[in-house]
Structures are given as C-alpha cells and as structure tokens.
Amino acid sequence: MEQRFTFDGVATLYDISRPLYPEALFADVMDFAGLEATDKILEIGCGTGQAMEGFARHDLCVLALDPGAELIAVARKRLAQFPQVQFQQTTFEAWSGEPGSFRLVAAAQSFHWVSPERRFARTAAFLSPEGTLAVFGNVPMPLDEPLSKQFAEVYAHHAPQLAGPPAEAWYLPDGPFARDLQQSNHFETPVHHCYRWSRLHTAQSYIDLLRTLSSYRLLAEDQRQALLSALADAINAHGGEFELRYQTHLYLAKRQRAA
C-alpha cells in the first residue's frame, strides 16, 4: 500500500487524536490572501476536516480533496453544519478541475504527499492570478529528559528505523519544503509564520496519536504493538502524562505573475 493511503483505515481515531491548528493561523491566511466569503478554496488532502473547519467557520467556500473514503465520511459529519463545503474522493494529482478558479490552495500536513515533480506547477495552475498557496504543518518538538532518553532506548530496541527527527520536520524552516518553495519559479517570495503551543498527553492519548501516523501503520503488527506498549510503559513510569511541545509552520506565497 502506498504510504499516504494508510490513514483511511484509522479515520475515526485520526479525527480524535490528531492535533488541531492554531486559530491565529487561519486569520493570517485570510489576511495575506485577502479572502472574502465568496472566494473559493481548494484543500489538498483534507483528512477528517480539522483544517477545513477553520476555513469553513469564516464562511468560505471550500472544495476538499482526499483519496480516503472513510476520512471523507468522517469529515462530512464533522462539517455537516457548513453547506458551502464540498468533497471529492481523489488524489490531487488525479483530480481534474478548472484552472485559475481558486483564490487559495491550502494543504495542511499533506503537501509532502503530492508528487514532487508536480507540486508547485499544478497548484499554481489552479490559482487565480492573485491567488495564494498556503502550506502548513504541525511539528512535534524534542522531548525533555528523562523521557527523551527512555524513548530513544525504546526505539533503538523495537524500531530503530523510526529514531531520529520526525517526518513532520519536513515543514521546518531549514527543511526541504521551505527551500523548494523559495526556489520555485511558480511563486513569489514566501512569507513564513511560526506558532508555538503545547498539548498534554497521557500514555493512551499519545499511543492513539502514533497509531494514526503512516510510518507506524506500516510496521508489522507485532512490532508495532511491542513498540507502543514499551512507549506507554515509559510514559506511565514518568507519571502517566507529559507535555508535548509543537511548532506549527505556515508558508504563504502568491502565484508568480506572468512576465
């Protein structure tokens, strides 16, 4: 199974376990893009609608794409009160829409799944001449001692391939996305925002979160269970809960004007 298709099997858990996005982020997107209620937004990889809800609350018209039928089913329930939100079950690469018809193309924790060869050219093609690309992602920060040391030992024993920086580090300012967007000839110089916040986790809530991550979904069942059990034991030995610090990174860029 392609890695980005693994989320559909845990759609309900995904909806309740994944972290949301700071409200200030949506205000910054709307301000930069100059969005009004009549403007159309395309969201790439909507998942269960956590980010889409932030836009829908501002009465914006959203077309949300996702390849997961179960994810979209959960998103429909989550956003039932917003009739201006529509869904299509498809990948962004396979979707055939009208070029130049969106004031904003947004991707929340999903842009790394889009084919690198088509990422920027394809998003730019669907934007209006004054349109904006908004890409954002939540990045978990390193844990404090002694839990970080205990986690390192658990990963070294049960899943050494998952040790090291998290996959979400792709969204950090020194990560590959920021560099590629800066070098893209389809967009103007981007603007970057960082939002710092934290979330208190119990052993159960943290293990539920990990169960929704694609790298963990791809582990063999017995390996995954052993890993998650050992992590839960470490959290419980630490007092049963811990604070996970996050940085949410937002990148905004206007479509490059024609010469």
Backbone torsions as a table, in degrees:
resi	resn	phi	psi	omega
1	MET	NA	135.8	175.3
2	GLU	-63.4	140.8	-169.3
3	GLN	-59.0	-37.6	-176.3
4	ARG	-72.5	-9.2	179.7
5	PHE	-94.9	3.6	-175.7
6	THR	-78.0	-17.5	-173.8
7	PHE	-71.3	-26.6	-173.2
8	ASP	-62.9	-27.0	-178.7
9	GLY	-74.6	-9.7	179.5
10	VAL	-131.8	40.6	-172.1
11	ALA	-58.9	-46.5	-178.0
12	THR	-66.4	-43.4	177.6
13	LEU	-63.8	-39.0	176.8
14	TYR	-56.4	-44.3	-175.1
15	ASP	-65.6	-37.9	-176.0
16	ILE	-92.1	-14.8	-173.2
17	SER	-104.6	-31.1	-176.2
18	ARG	-71.5	141.5	178.4
19	PRO	-68.4	148.7	177.2
20	LEU	-84.7	-167.6	-177.5
21	TYR	-122.4	145.8	-179.0
22	PRO	-58.8	138.4	-179.8
23	GLU	-61.1	-33.1	179.7
24	ALA	-60.0	-28.6	179.6
25	LEU	-59.8	-45.0	-177.0
26	PHE	-68.0	-35.8	175.9
27	ALA	-64.1	-39.7	179.0
28	ASP	-67.5	-38.2	177.2
29	VAL	-63.6	-47.5	-178.1
30	MET	-63.1	-39.7	-179.8
31	ASP	-66.6	-46.4	-178.3
32	PHE	-64.8	-42.6	-176.1
33	ALA	-83.0	-11.9	-178.2
34	GLY	63.9	40.8	-173.0
35	LEU	-76.2	143.9	173.4
36	GLU	-124.8	166.9	-173.0
37	ALA	-58.8	-27.1	-177.5
38	THR	-85.3	-7.4	-176.4
39	ASP	-74.2	148.1	-178.3
40	LYS	-100.7	136.3	179.8
41	ILE	-119.3	138.4	171.5
42	LEU	-109.3	126.1	175.1
43	GLU	-110.9	129.6	179.9
44	ILE	-94.7	121.0	177.0
45	GLY	67.9	66.8	-172.2
46	CYS	-74.9	-16.1	-177.1
47	GLY	59.0	-129.7	179.5
48	THR	-98.6	13.4	169.4
49	GLY	92.8	14.9	-178.5
50	GLN	-60.4	-48.5	180.0
51	ALA	-73.8	-38.4	-178.7
52	MET	-58.9	-34.8	179.3
53	GLU	-61.6	-36.4	177.9
54	GLY	-61.3	-38.4	176.8
55	PHE	-76.8	-39.0	-178.1
56	ALA	-63.1	-34.2	179.1
57	ARG	-62.9	-19.2	177.5
58	HIS	-96.0	16.1	175.8
59	ASP	64.0	26.5	178.1
60	LEU	-86.1	150.1	179.0
61	CYS	-87.1	118.2	-173.6
62	VAL	-119.0	130.9	166.8
63	LEU	-107.1	118.3	-174.3
64	ALA	-110.0	131.0	179.1
65	LEU	-110.3	139.8	171.6
66	ASP	-161.9	141.5	179.1
67	PRO	-77.9	-10.5	-173.8
68	GLY	-93.7	117.5	179.7
69	ALA	-64.3	-41.6	-179.5
70	GLU	-70.0	-38.0	176.3
71	LEU	-61.0	-44.8	179.4
72	ILE	-65.7	-37.3	178.5
73	ALA	-60.3	-43.1	177.8
74	VAL	-67.1	-40.3	179.7
75	ALA	-63.6	-38.7	178.1
76	ARG	-59.4	-42.7	178.5
77	LYS	-66.5	-43.2	-178.9
78	ARG	-61.0	-36.1	-172.7
79	LEU	-112.5	25.7	-177.5
80	ALA	-60.4	-26.5	-178.1
81	GLN	-81.0	-1.8	-178.0
82	PHE	-115.6	89.0	-176.2
83	PRO	-66.8	-14.9	-178.6
84	GLN	-81.5	-0.2	178.7
85	VAL	-96.4	130.0	178.3
86	GLN	-124.4	156.8	-176.2
87	PHE	-128.6	148.7	168.1
88	GLN	-137.3	131.6	178.7
89	GLN	-86.0	101.6	-178.0
90	THR	-171.6	159.9	167.9
91	THR	-80.4	159.6	177.8
92	PHE	-63.9	-37.5	-178.7
93	GLU	-64.3	-34.9	-177.0
94	ALA	-88.3	-13.0	-175.6
95	TRP	-73.0	137.5	177.4
96	SER	-115.6	102.7	-179.9
97	GLY	-116.5	-176.8	-178.8
98	GLU	-89.1	119.4	-179.7
99	PRO	-60.3	145.5	174.6
100	GLY	72.3	17.3	-171.1
101	SER	-104.1	2.4	-176.0
102	PHE	-121.8	137.4	177.6
103	ARG	-80.0	-24.4	-179.9
104	LEU	-143.7	134.4	166.2
105	VAL	-113.1	122.6	-176.4
106	ALA	-119.2	145.5	176.2
107	ALA	-141.1	113.7	-179.0
108	ALA	-106.1	110.3	178.2
109	GLN	58.4	30.1	-174.7
110	SER	-136.9	-14.0	-170.7
111	PHE	-68.5	-24.2	179.3
112	HIS	-69.2	-15.5	177.8
113	TRP	-83.6	-17.2	-178.8
114	VAL	-73.9	140.1	-179.6
115	SER	-50.3	122.7	-177.6
116	PRO	-56.1	-33.8	-177.7
117	GLU	-69.6	-20.5	-173.8
118	ARG	-118.6	-4.4	-172.5
119	ARG	-48.6	-60.8	-170.1
120	PHE	-83.6	-39.3	-179.6
121	ALA	-64.0	-41.3	-176.3
122	ARG	-72.5	-40.7	177.8
123	THR	-65.6	-41.8	178.7
124	ALA	-61.2	-36.3	-177.3
125	ALA	-63.8	-30.4	-177.4
126	PHE	-91.4	-2.3	178.8
127	LEU	-88.9	146.1	171.7
128	SER	-67.9	166.8	-176.8
129	PRO	-54.7	-31.4	178.8
130	GLU	-102.1	17.1	-172.9
131	GLY	-73.2	163.9	-175.0
132	THR	-127.2	140.7	169.0
133	LEU	-99.4	128.5	176.6
134	ALA	-122.3	117.2	179.1
135	VAL	-122.4	130.4	179.7
136	PHE	-148.1	157.1	-178.4
137	GLY	-158.5	146.4	175.0
138	ASN	-87.3	128.7	-179.4
139	VAL	-118.1	114.8	176.8
140	PRO	-70.7	138.5	-179.0
141	MET	-90.1	160.1	178.8
142	PRO	-57.9	144.6	179.6
143	LEU	-77.1	159.2	176.2
144	ASP	-82.3	161.2	172.1
145	GLU	-71.0	150.1	2.1
146	PRO	-89.7	-2.3	-174.9
147	LEU	-64.3	-36.0	-179.5
148	SER	-61.9	-40.0	178.6
149	LYS	-66.8	-41.3	179.2
150	GLN	-64.9	-41.0	177.7
151	PHE	-63.5	-41.6	-179.7
152	ALA	-60.1	-40.1	178.8
153	GLU	-67.2	-39.2	178.6
154	VAL	-63.0	-46.9	-179.5
155	TYR	-66.0	-40.0	179.2
156	ALA	-59.9	-33.9	-178.1
157	HIS	-83.9	-42.3	-170.3
158	HIS	-102.1	-31.1	-175.9
159	ALA	-156.7	70.2	-177.2
160	PRO	-59.6	-23.4	-179.8
161	GLN	-69.2	-16.1	179.3
162	LEU	-98.0	-0.1	177.5
163	ALA	-71.7	163.3	178.8
164	GLY	94.6	-169.5	-177.0
165	PRO	-59.9	146.2	178.9
166	PRO	-71.0	159.1	178.8
167	ALA	-59.0	-29.0	-178.5
168	GLU	-67.0	-13.2	177.4
169	ALA	-60.7	-13.6	174.4
170	TRP	-53.4	-28.7	-175.8
171	TYR	-90.7	-3.2	179.8
172	LEU	-67.4	154.3	-179.4
173	PRO	-58.4	-26.8	177.3
174	ASP	-98.1	13.0	179.2
175	GLY	-88.8	176.8	-175.0
176	PRO	-67.0	-32.6	-176.8
177	PHE	-64.0	-48.4	-178.7
178	ALA	-57.6	-40.9	179.0
179	ARG	-65.1	-45.6	-177.3
180	ASP	-66.6	-39.0	178.2
181	LEU	-65.8	-41.8	179.1
182	GLN	-60.3	-34.8	-176.2
183	GLN	-90.7	-6.8	-177.7
184	SER	-67.3	139.9	176.4
185	ASN	-95.1	12.4	178.3
186	HIS	-101.5	-10.7	-176.6
187	PHE	-136.3	152.8	176.6
188	GLU	-76.4	177.4	-178.0
189	THR	-56.4	124.9	-175.9
190	PRO	-77.1	159.7	172.8
191	VAL	-111.9	138.8	-176.1
192	HIS	-119.1	136.4	173.1
193	HIS	-125.0	146.0	175.4
194	CYS	-127.8	131.4	179.7
195	TYR	-119.6	126.0	-177.7
196	ARG	-107.1	132.2	-179.2
197	TRP	-159.4	178.7	-179.3
198	SER	-145.3	164.7	-178.1
199	ARG	-140.8	130.7	178.3
200	LEU	-83.3	127.3	-179.1
201	HIS	-116.8	139.2	163.3
202	THR	-91.4	173.2	176.3
203	ALA	-58.7	-43.3	-177.4
204	GLN	-66.5	-45.3	-177.4
205	SER	-66.0	-35.3	-179.9
206	TYR	-71.8	-41.3	178.1
207	ILE	-64.8	-39.5	176.2
208	ASP	-60.1	-41.3	177.3
209	LEU	-61.1	-47.1	-178.7
210	LEU	-63.0	-31.9	179.2
211	ARG	-64.3	-18.7	179.9
212	THR	-92.9	-6.0	-177.9
213	LEU	-84.0	136.8	-172.6
214	SER	-62.0	-37.0	-178.7
215	SER	-64.6	-31.8	177.3
216	TYR	-80.1	-34.3	178.7
217	ARG	-62.7	-29.3	-176.7
218	LEU	-85.3	-8.1	176.3
219	LEU	-69.8	152.1	171.6
220	ALA	-60.4	146.6	-173.5
221	GLU	-55.9	-45.9	-177.9
222	ASP	-67.0	-37.2	177.7
223	GLN	-66.6	-43.7	179.5
224	ARG	-61.3	-45.5	-178.8
225	GLN	-63.0	-42.4	179.2
226	ALA	-63.7	-42.5	179.1
227	LEU	-62.7	-51.0	-176.6
228	LEU	-65.6	-37.3	177.7
229	SER	-63.6	-42.5	179.8
230	ALA	-67.3	-37.6	177.1
231	LEU	-65.5	-42.1	177.9
232	ALA	-62.0	-40.7	178.2
233	ASP	-61.5	-40.5	-179.7
234	ALA	-65.2	-41.0	179.1
235	ILE	-65.6	-44.2	-179.8
236	ASN	-64.8	-35.9	176.8
237	ALA	-69.3	-20.7	-179.7
238	HIS	-87.3	-1.7	-179.3
239	GLY	118.9	-2.0	174.3
240	GLY	92.4	-6.4	177.8
241	GLU	-157.7	161.2	177.6
242	PHE	-156.9	160.9	179.3
243	GLU	-97.8	123.1	177.6
244	LEU	-102.3	116.1	179.1
245	ARG	-83.6	142.4	-179.6
246	TYR	-126.3	152.7	161.3
247	GLN	-121.3	128.0	173.2
248	THR	-102.3	122.1	-177.6
249	HIS	-107.8	128.1	-179.4
250	LEU	-118.8	132.5	177.0
251	TYR	-121.8	128.9	-179.1
252	LEU	-123.9	132.3	-179.9
253	ALA	-148.0	134.8	175.9
254	LYS	-79.7	146.8	174.8
255	ARG	-59.6	138.3	-179.6
256	GLN	-63.9	130.3	179.0
257	ARG	-73.4	144.1	179.0
258	ALA	-65.8	142.1	-179.2
259	ALA	-69.9	NA	NA
